Amino acid sequence: MSFFGFGQSVEVEILLNDAESRKRAEHKTEDGKKEKYFLFYDGETVSGKVSLSLKNPNKRLEHQGIKIEFIGQIELYYDRGNHHEFVSLVKDLARPGEITQSQAFDFEFTHVEKPYESYTGQNVKLRYFLRATISRRLNDVVKEMDIVVHTLSTYPELNSSIKMEVGIEDCLHIEFEYNKSKYHLKDVIVGKIYFLLVRIKIKHMEIDIIKRETTGTGPNVYHENDTIAKYEIMDGAPVRGESIPIRLFLAGYELTPTMRDINKKFSVRYYLNLVLIDEEERRYFKQQEVVLWRKGDIVRKSMSHQAAIASQRFEGTTSLGEVRTPGPLSDNNSRQ
Amino acid sequence: MSDTAVADTRRLNSKPQDLTDAYGPPSNFLEIDIFNPQTVGVGRARFTTYEVRMRTNLPIFKLKESCVRRRYSDFEWLKNELERDSKIVVPPLPGKALKRQLPFRGDEGIFEESFIEERRQGLEQFINKIAGHPLAQNERCLHMFLQEEAIDRNYVPGKGCALGHRCEAVH
């Protein structure tokens, strides 16, 4: 968000020192548009310069001080007046005086703590931005520049699978399994649904990804559920003993990492919802939380190495219809 | 876990399906037909009954085949019982057609063939929707409606199958 003072005599720009090399990431704005912002991680230094250019070189600009701030704040949409700042750093660039010509002021915020990930949601927004202010008697000149912060994690030590038997007594028993409980944002959910008892007429089955944004505390807790994805995994009526596989690629969906109680203001959690629909449109479902985390980009291995890994996966499988005599597998295995 | 660039997407291991399960009859067979409407009585005391024939292999029903005669008010009774006792959203019945019961109509009113057929279809849809609902299957009134000769309006409402049935259901 940025605005120019109307009819101001000076133009303010915030420029980063590493603007050429720094990556930019897409982030959704409040009105749903996607824009690119400079990407920062926790602990990185934010340095650059504030450049002032006088529109009329002959006119002098009197001011009460020039400063630059680095702010990390949480904004609840139903309480816009109160911004909760969890990071607030300031550097004074100039004492009260006069600007007679266009000039630039260097600044550096060293190893800034950025504990949370940038988030724009239904009822809450967490953002980081630089704000340059030229204080004046009547109205200040302010320029803001948003940045995006990602929080990275590594593979969790403990990542057990989720396996449960659920159902309705004497009507429907299923055992569902998801291979992990914690998935990174480009991961694949691999699972299966095993039917132990089917006494209802099932029409189809789907798996939904639900995002729940919780804002507020105590008696004023507010949940906002959003179905991010609906993915049909079975069409038709299963019988006892059937196993339906699940393979859901997360990279295709707009997901954020799981955020728990950020600054005691909000949470963003994700759930997998397994839904069975019967002939009369009745829905039977089981919701299960999964933890999402962001993996840092790794250096890509060469394509041939990736292809070699991928082909290893399918050793031992054959497509239906082929009759094979047991023997050593040739290189001409058909892929599934 | 190794940090490979390609995710492991192999299927999870699963038990192979027993062929008798795969090719055997499905255990969710439930069919209810409403047919053979008959108007009984004379004059103002006439009413129409429908045959309600049920075939099923669900263990929760005591009889695997049953055939009873029911009239529209019996269906209304069932709807009221379910709305009061069970937590389900009961589907609508076909209309009461009060207008058709007024005198001085040009046609047969509620005994008109086309009306009876319309009503028959509506009742068939209604009972099939209800009987397949796992929560409705718990209600004694449903079992009495489908499988007992006469509806005892002084029955004791409750969960569990029809009286006299040895039920293995655990709640």
Interface residues (C-beta under 8 A of the other chain):
Chain A: Y155 N159 I168 E169 D170 C171 L172 E177 N179 K186 D187 V188 V190 G191 K192 Y194 L197 V198 R199 I200 K201 A237 V239 R240 G241 E242 S243 P245 R247 D278 E279 E280 R282 I298 R300 K301 Q306 I309 A310 R313
Chain B: M1 D3 T4 A5 V6 A7 D8 T9 R10 R11 L12 S14 K15 Q17 D18 D21 A22 G24 P26 S27 N28 L30 L58 P59 I60 N128 K129 G132 H133 P134 Q137 A169 V170 H171
